């Protein structure tokens, strides 16, 4: 293989410069999670396919990366089955495992599996990559990192409020102005009820989810295409057009939804949550958005989404409450709420905003030049001393020309170079060159600590 | 699906308690790498199969996890091909990608692909999981973490020495006594030459690699089985029996290998390396081991392996020099040397030794009790103050019975509980309960900072 190697479409290498900026983001997120008492867990990259299948809708099932069984993977399939060439049937016979698609389903699986070791309410965070066989495009990758934070085992709305505060703190520390949109699945269910399409909730939410992007007309067209009766749409439209301050909108909706138990329950939850939000001064803007639905089927209460105000890059964080998540794995009655931060999109926004300019890679502080003569041992001893002082330092591995060694220090942006040749060795001294000013200074071998701490 | 969910064989979940101990290991490794001037990179979990295939021998190819192509993966295969049921032929038609098997090959691919952005010599480290479809057993997992550190673009033996120092520092910080074994592939090649089996180097090294585990007799039997002539084995045995201090062994071998250019070159490299090692007092034991071969085919010079002295768990770290690694991707003449630390085995050894007892999960410091009455806002304000003081704190989300809230604090090992009910609110004070002593103390709302920093 002599042609230049490549990596799979939609995946990325991260260079040292990118790593330092990513770590900056992960550190802020992780520290905030821990400040609020969340505990880290990690789960394997692969899950058994039954754990994943059916959790993300038909579309999601198609986007799962499946792992071919080892060995003679065809042995369980008859010739007849093979001959039919039904990709999806065959794939479930030759693949038992898949790569995780998000962190929520593995977390639900974790909670059920380790149920007896967990103290509830369980606050956990998880920062790991996920994989989706999506069509790659700007801001959308096939391997990307999610940073999930969930509380499970409590249905108190204080949890929703806490997540809003975490969102607020993280984006404040990252210096990104954000708008937090909040809705409630029960309110959406109430609206569907009022419009007489309670059984078409998913179709309805999928359509209204698009109002913001494509406008009301496109949403109405989609509803029509899906066979929603015109009279239902007529009832929907004025409701979806309700605009204004959160307080007024909630008040308005209370009248419209007065006959829907579910709708009123959702409104009451929203009032409690916005009540909490009102008690403190937060940095982000927070509003009720009736058209926020998000694709995932498992939300049952609050729905949350965060957008950067100064960027068009889309959602940076989102989530909601799911009453039945562990139910799919046989553990009923455990309610949870959580959000997921998209580290890759946050990276893109921060890069666009220029907020990470100061996050330069701080690598080696000192390069010891290599003269390849008697002084080498002297240089090695020097290096050991630097490391004992916790100063990141390296020796140039070859006794190359000095000019070459200096240009390496330059290219690597190493601030100090130490010259410790035979002359210096005789004087038990070293010459320190400041690479930014070009200044050189001779100091005693034992003055290293004071020089570099000064 | 109502049966209890499971995870794939050979993979693991990590609980908060395990995560904190793993982070302890990763942090020591990472900080040491950085102290020596190594820079982080990351590569995708999946690589294109041509990048991986043929790099780990036939056995390695079988252990690769392959990812099924998305969509109609059977479309490129004819009925005739299907009918033949040749698993390996079909798998390469239906899978384009595989999970990375180690970090060395992806690193070689990275260097070739980003050649023009890299300053050589390039010191990089990489800490990521790898996947192998190996049969799981104690200490061997299908998903495990490698911590690789390599220098590429320099053939100086100072690099080998630097790696020994890194090994020394990391295991000293982890408080694991280790034995570092060093060999050189050129010496092995020299021995094969002397025994007249220069063309059977791989068979020879595979067999002698097992001497330590299964003894000389088993190694000889294996050589015979592989068709190595008895007279060659007769010549090998006395050489492999050479024992003693490194210096003496090297001296002894110099005589035996006097007619092999490669052998003498290897010996000379070992002498230089042990010369560097002799200049400084290191904590670990270091010895030349003629029977150390390690499986990997790509080593061309130094071979390094690290074993814990107080554990039978096997190799904790290993590596060597590879002159041709990027050559397989079309970039010739770039020599590299590196070692890989096995974080999972280090974890197991540290657990056996009890060295991580003090690495307890330090999570929430303070639990604010929830009385669900007027005092809730007071409690929320308190929580905000604690967070502003960077004190990890949470409020119990429900206004459950106090006994239940306290037993939650107990189970979570939260050291302090704050009682801030209506009485305290009236006095603008809070009651702090020390959960280890049971003592309670009333302090002013504004004395939080001094109480918790004191």
Interface residues (C-beta under 8 A of the other chain):
Chain A: X1 X2 X3 X4 X5 X6 X7 X8 X11 X12 X13 X14 X15 X16 X19 X20 X34 X35 X36 X37 X39 X40 X41 X42 X43 X44 X45 X46 X47 X48 X50 X51 X62 X63 X65 X66 X67 X68 X70 X71 X72 X73 X74 X79 X82 X83 X85 X87 X90 X91 X94 X95 X96 X97 X99 X109 X110 X112 X113 X114 X117 X119 X121 X123 X124 X129 X131 X133 X143 X151 X154 X155 X156 X158 X159 X162 X165 X169 X276 X279 X280 X328 X329 X330 X361 X363 X364 X370 X377 X380 X381 X384 X387 X390 X391 X392 X393 X394 X395 X397 X398 X408 X411 X412
Chain B: X1 X2 X3 X4 X5 X6 X7 X8 X11 X12 X13 X14 X15 X16 X19 X20 X23 X34 X35 X36 X37 X39 X40 X41 X42 X43 X44 X45 X46 X47 X48 X50 X51 X62 X63 X65 X66 X67 X68 X70 X71 X72 X73 X74 X79 X82 X83 X85 X87 X90 X91 X94 X95 X96 X97 X99 X109 X110 X112 X113 X114 X117 X119 X121 X123 X124 X129 X131 X133 X143 X151 X154 X155 X156 X158 X159 X161 X162 X165 X169 X276 X279 X280 X328 X329 X330 X361 X363 X364 X370 X377 X380 X381 X384 X387 X390 X391 X392 X393 X394 X395 X396 X397 X398 X408 X411 X412
